[in-house]
């Protein structure tokens, strides 16, 4: 550790501890000495000027809270003495002058992807099996059991093997200590069997709890999300199971597909159980048609594509006090590099943009986009307030424990994922990305709901930063997990792909880390690297119902 403290923005009246600071310890920042008056755990903040009750807390150069009581120099900021506060925002003139980063290194570089007829390029090649309504989830499970292992996509049942070893010990009369502490073997990384379709990365079975019983708006939105997955460049085609009487009608799905791909021509098989009759007949047809579709999907091979065909989703989860200092600004620089190369990036999680709305409004390319963003944020916030909650309740207990004590502190750091480029478009869930550049997508801050939405809007790679650790993945898009600190990277190396703790330790700049991440993304997009979430089969899929979810 080359440094103990860091100041994020020149205007800040707090410093961030990079390691535990003990009471009585003196630290120096830019020739100013500060005496620590109580334990400041790593990732937490302390005041560098006396802050009176009601005084403003400034971090990242923006208002992130107000003091509930006097906070002296060297005092810890906590939920006991700080309350959430954020600046209001207004639409007005835009300031979209942007200093593009130097991208000469990548200007002629390509990735090897799957070229679709609509001009998009996939970073993977999957077949989907999807239910229109939760009533079909069991049939989805039956198809999964029937197809995955015989097609060569099954992974070794590592934990079943481990359990069998321990059960054998119990049968042999083993003691409790032997069961608790005996070493057992197992490997989750290898796939069992040879793939029948070598050019198809997998067959993915989605399930959900929607499609009927909710509002018609929920069902239409679900159809839009499913259409986003079916038309996604990482998908070669799909088998869809419908009961027949649900709110999420097949015609609505087809309309949503046409919105996203007017000349849609992927193989798409839709089966209606009530029309078909016997369940056995439905499942047999589904198996036949899915195998026929896989034969067509196998005709695709990877070919070179420009980096402008990449659409990167930006996500964070299990955030900590280092997220806004290391990993988030690092992928923000990656975002700027990709935008400068003509690609697209998606910044979502609207509750985690609280307090930085004005900055994003000022970066919008035109007034209509600025007004739409302001309207989406305001209406979302109002719904949360009406439900007895609010954006201020967004930080999780884990976030708070690690120094993100107000939503505005968390948000100011989370927004760093979007870099500095102009806002090219503002989208409401589950709309599709159609413009290169930075796209703002209205989603909740919930990790899986937001990642699900970003992929539904077209993300063919997701960069996911985490300070506490999370296994989150997606069925069709590789989710690259990025640690904010080296301790986490070493402790959870089986589910984390990249470490940016090097920034905190002073061994690497934000720009250097951002460039390293882009190089990694290119290899992932080309199928040269299998990220941990794919390796573990982490296929998280949760549609967002437009109620209150933060």
N, C-alpha and C positions, 0 to 999 in steps of 0.2 A: 504494500500500500504506500504509494508515493505522496499522497496527500490525505489529510484527515477531514477536510471540510471543502465545500464548494458553494459558490454563489451562482445561481442559475441565470439571473438577469441583473444588469447594473442597477435597476431601480428597486430591487428587492430589499425588504427590511428584515429578512431572515436568511440564515445559512443552513445548509443541509449537512448533517454529520455523515461522513462516509465510513466511520467506524465508531464504536462506543466511545463517548466522551465522559470522563468521570467528573464528579463535583470537585471544584477547586482547580481543575486543569485549565491551563491557559492555551488558547489557540491564536494563530496569527493569520490574517487574510489581508493581503495588499497593505502591509505595514500597520494594520490596525489590530490591536490586541483585545481579545475578549475572554473574560473569565467565566467559566462554566459554573453555574451555581447549583446544578442538580444533574443527575444522570441524564444524558441525551443518548438514547439508543441509536445505533446505526440506522440511517434512512429517515430519521426524524429531524425536525427543524428547531432552531432556537433563535430568539430575538437578538438582533445586533443594535437595537435602539430601544429605549423604553417605549412601550406601547400602552397607552392609557385605556381604561375601560371604554369600549365603543370605538377604539382606534382601528384603523385599517391594517390588514395583513396583506402585504404585497409579495407575490411570488410569480415567476415567469413574466414579470413586468405588469401583472394584472391583479385586480382585487380578488382574493381567494377566501377571505373571511374577515370577521371582526372580533376584537377581544371582548370576552365576557367579563373579564376582570383584568387588573393591571398585570402586564407581563414585563418583567425587568430584563435588562440586557443579560444574556446568558441563560435565560429561562426557557424551559421546554414548552413548545406549543402542543396542546392536547385537546381532547374533546371537552375537558373540564374548563378550559379558559378561552376556547375559540369556537365561534359559531359560523356556519356557512353564510357567505355573502358574495354577491357577484354584481358586476356592472350591468346596467340596462343597455339595450342596444336599439339603434335606429337605422333604417335603410337610408341611403344617401348616395353620394358620389362614390364611384369605385376607384381604387388605386391599384391597378393591375400591372404596373411596371414590375418586371421580374428579371433578376439577374440569373440567367440559366447557368447551370454548372457545365463544366467542360466534359463533353461526352465523346470526344474524338476516339478514345480507346475502344468504344463499343459501336461506333458509327456504322461499320460494315459487318458487325457480328450478327450471327443468326442463332436460332435454336431449332432443334428438330422436333416438329410437331405434326399433328394430324390435321390436314387441310380439309375443311368442309365446303360444301357447294355454295354456301352463302358468303364465303370469303373469310370466315373466322377460322382460327387455328386452335386445336386442342393440345393441351399438355399431357393428355391421357386419352384412352379409348375404352369407354365402358358401355355396357348394355344395362338398361334400367328395367326393373319390374316394380310397378307403382300401383297402390290402391287409390281409387277415387274417394273411398270412404272407409272409416275404421272397421266396418263390418267385414271387409275383405282382408284384414290383417292376418287372420289365421291361414287363409289360402296363400298369402304371400309367404308365410313361414313354411308351408308344405312345399311350395315350389323351391324355396331356398334349400330345404333339406334334400329335395330330389335332384337338384342341378349342381350345386356348388362343388361338392366333393367329386362326383363323376366327371365334371368338366376340368378338374385339376386345379381348382381355385381354393380348395380347403387348406387351412393351416393346421399344423400339428396341434393336437389337443394337449398342450403342454401341462396345463393345470389339472386336467383329468388324469394324466400320467402321474403327476406328482401326488395327487390324492390317492391313486391306486397303490403307489409305493407305501404311503403311510398306513393305508387300510390293511395292507399285507402285514405290516409290522404289528398292528393291533391284533389281527387274527393269529399271529404267531406268539401272542402273549406279551408284546412290548409294553413297557411302562410309559406313564404320562410324559416323563422327561425325554424319553426316546422319541416320542411323537412330536414333542415341542421343539427339540433341538437337533435331531439327526439331519445331516445334509441330504438333500435329494436333488436329482438332476432333472433338467428340462430345458427345451429350447423353443422359443416362440418365433424365431426369425425365419425358419425354413418353411417352405410350402410343400405340402405332401402331394406327390403325383405330378405328371407332366400335363401342361395345358393343352387341351384339344385345339384351341384357337390361339396360337402364339401371339398374334397381333392384337388381341383383346386383353386389356389389363385386368378385367374382371366383370362379373355380373353382379349388380348391386340391387338389393331389395330394400326399398324404403317402406316405412310404416309410420302412421300418425294417428292422432285421435280426433281428426276433424272430418269434414265433408257433409255432416248432417247434425241436426240438433242445435246448432248455433244460429247466428244471424245469416241472412243471405249474403251480406257483405263479407262475412268470414269465409263462406264457401267460394265466392267469386275470387277473393284474394288468394285462397288456397289453390284454386285452379290456375291463377296467374303464376304462383310460385312453382307449381308442378310443370307448367308450360316452360318456365325459365330453365328447369332442369332438363326437360326433354329436348329443348332447342339449344342447349349448352354445347359449346364446341368440344367438350370432353366426353360427349355422349354420342354414340353412333345410332342409337335407336332405342325403342322402349316397348314393353308389354304393359298394358294398363288393365286392371281389373275393376269393373264397376258392378255394384249390386243391381242398380237400375232405377231405384226410387229416391236416391239421396238428393240433397240440395245441390251438391257439387255435380252438376250435370255434365255429361260428355260434351254436349254442344258448347257449353261454356268453356271447357278445356280447349276445344278446337278453336273457338274464337280467340282465346288468349294465345294460343300457338300462332295463329295467323297474325296477331298484332306484332309478335316478336320476329316472326319469319314468314313473310307473305308468300314466299315460294317454297315453303317447307316440303322437303321430299325425302326425309329420313324414313326408314321402315318403322311403322307405328302400328301395333296390333292392340285393338281395344275389344275386350270381351265383357259381355253383360250377363251376369249370372242368372237373373230372372228370365231373360230371353233364352238362354242356353238350356236351362232346366237342371239336370242332374249335376251335382258338384263334380262328380268324376269326369263328366264330359267337359266341363269348364277347364279343369286342371289339365286334362289330356290335350285340349286345344292350346292351352297356354304353353305347355311344354313343347309341342310341335312348332308353334309359331316363334317361340323364343329361340329355339335351336336354328330355325331358318333365318331369323334375324342375326344371330351370332355368325352364321356363315357369311352374311353380307358385311357385317362389321369387321370380320377378319381380313377383308380385302384392303383395308386402309393400312398404310405404312407411314412411318415417320419420314418427313421431308423438311429441308431447310425453310425457315420462315423468318422474316425480320422481327426484331424485338418490339416493334410497334404493335404486333399482334398479341402482346402480353397484356392481360388485364389483372392487376394485382389488388386483392382485397386486403385491407389493413385492419388488424384486430388486436385487442389486448384482453387479457383475462388473468385473474390471480395477480393483479398489479401490486407493486410495492413502491417504496419510496425512491427507488432507483429507476423506475420505469420511464419517467419523464426526463431523466438525465442521460441514460445510456441507450436502451433498446428502441424507445419510441423516436427520439430524434435521429437515430441511426437509420431506421427504416423510412423516416421522413426524407432523409437525404437520398436513399434508394428510390423513393417516390419521385423526387425531383429529377433524378437521372433518367428514370423511365419516361416521365412526361416530356423531358427534353428530347428523348428519342422517338417521340410520337406515340407512346403507349398510353394506357389508361390506368388510373388507380381509384380505389373506392374508399372513402372515409365515411364510416357509419357511426353507430352508437350515439344518437343525438343527446341522450341525457348526459353523456360524457363530453359534451361541447359547451356545457354551462359555464359562462364567464368569458368565453372566447368567441361568442357569436359575432361581436362587432368586427373582429379581425377577419373572420370568414366572409362576412357581408361585404367588407371593404375589398375583398379579393375576388368577388363575383364579377364575371365578365360583362354583365348587364343588369339593369335595374330589375327586370322580371325575375331573374334568378335570385337576386338578393331578397326580393319581396317573398318569393316562394319559400326560401329557407327560413326567413323570419316567421312566416305564417305557420310552417310545419312545426317549428320549435315551440312557438307560443301555444298552439292548439294542443300539442302533446303535453306540455307542462301544465296547461289548464286541466286536462283530463286527469292527470296525476293528482293535482290539488283537489279536484272534486271527489276523488276516490279516497281522500284522507291521507295521501302520500305527497310526494314531490321529488324533484330532482335532488334536493338536498339529502334525501334518504338513499341515494344510489350507492355510496361506498359500503362495501361488505365489511363484516367484522375483521376479516383478514386484511383488507385494505387499511382499515383504521389502525390495526395493530402495527402495521408496517409504515405508518407515517402519513397516510392519505386520509387526513382527519375531516376534510370537508369535500363536498362534491366538486367545488371549484378548483381545489388543489389537484384532485384526481383528473379533472377535465383539462386543466391547463397543460398537464403533462401528456394526457392522452391525445390531445389535438396535435402534438408534435409529430404524430405518425403521418399527417397530411403534408409535411414539408412546407414549402413557401410558394408554390406555384399558384397561378390564378385558378379560381373555381370555374371549371368549364361547364358544369351542369349540376342541377339539384334534382334529385329523384325521390319519389315517394315509394315506399314498399308496395309491391315487388317489381317496380319498373326496371327495364333493361338499360344497361349502359350502351349508349350509341355514339358518344363523343370521346375523342382522345383528350387526355388531361385529367385533372382532379375532379372527381364526381362525389358529391355529398349525397348519401343515401339514408333516408329516415329509417332507423331500426332502434330497438332497445339496446341497452348496454349488456344484457344477458349474452354471455359468450356464444352459446350454441345457436340461439335464435338469430343473433347478428351474423355469425359465420354462415349459417344456412341461407340467410337473405342475400349476403354478398355473392355467394356462389349462384344463387338463383338469378341475380342481376348480371351474371356473366364472368365473375372472377375465375380465371383458370389457374391461378396460384394465390394462396393466402399466406401473408406474413403475420404471425401471431406472437406477440410479445408477452412474456410472463415473468413475474418476479417471485411468485410463490410456487409455481409449477401447476401444470394442467395437462391431461392427456388428450384434450379436445382435437378432433379431426373432422373430416367430411367424407361422404361416400364417393364423390367423383372428382374432387379437387385436392391436390396435395396441400396440406397445411404445414408450413414450416414453423417450428416452434423455436423461439429466440429468447434466451435467458438474459435477464437484466444484470445478473451478478454471477460471478464465478462460483461462489458457494453452491448456488442452486444448480448450475450447469454440472458440477461434479457430483452433487448428491442425487440428481435425477437424470443422469446421462442417458438412461434408456428411453426417455420420452422427449428429450430436448435435442435440437439439431445444431443450434448456433449459440455461441457465447458472446455477449457484448459487455461482460464485466471488465473487459480490457479497457474500456473507456473510463470507468470509475477508477481503475487502478493507475490510469495515466499512461498505459502502454500503447494506446491507439486513440486516434481522434475520431470524432463522430463521422467525418467524411471518409476516413479510411475504412471504418466499419461498414458504412453504407455501401461503399464500392465492393467490399468483400461479400456483402449480402447479395448484391446484384449478380456477381459472378456465380454465387451458389444457386440463385434462382434460375439462371440460364441452364445450369446442369440439371436441376430438378425438372424444368420444363422440357428438357430433351430426353428425360427418362434415364439419365445417367446416375442419379441419386434417388434412392427410395427413402423418403423421410420417415421419421419414427411413427407418426400417426398412421401412415399407410402400412408400414411394417407390422404394426399391432392390430390392424383392421379396425381402427377407431372411426366408425361410420356414424357420427352424430348428425341427427337431422331432426330439428324441432321447428315447425312453422310458427310464425308469430301471429297470434290472434290479436286483432287490434283493440284489445282492452288495455289495461295499464300493466305494463311489464317494464321495469327499469333495467 
